[in-house]
């Protein structure tokens, strides 16, 4: 069963001014694509942050109420699309596994949030005519 979507108020990364003509308000989200496929988005970057915070892909996935296999697939896809891996994964076993952001992963995370900030400023300054 799919997870219910969060209300748009909590989903929008950027909101324009309220009280626009006809009760309209501009809202938007931003993501980066490569060759038509999503590379980085809000959810993927949060996954990167949770990996850095928790040190394992399994714990990061659990913290987001996401299946391990889905988190694994997202990380694999981001790693393939990036110029270099964003996440370094170590297999589990007796000594345990782990995951950490590479320098490229940390840079991608920082760059994405910088773009989000720029996008928010742009959207907040737009008026609907």
Secondary structure by P-SEA (a helix, b strand, c coil): ccccccccccccccccccccccbbbbbbcccccccccccccaaaaaaaaaaaacccaaaaaaaacccaaaaaaaaaaaaaacccccbbbbbbccccccccccaaaaaaaaaaaaaaaaaaaaaaacccc
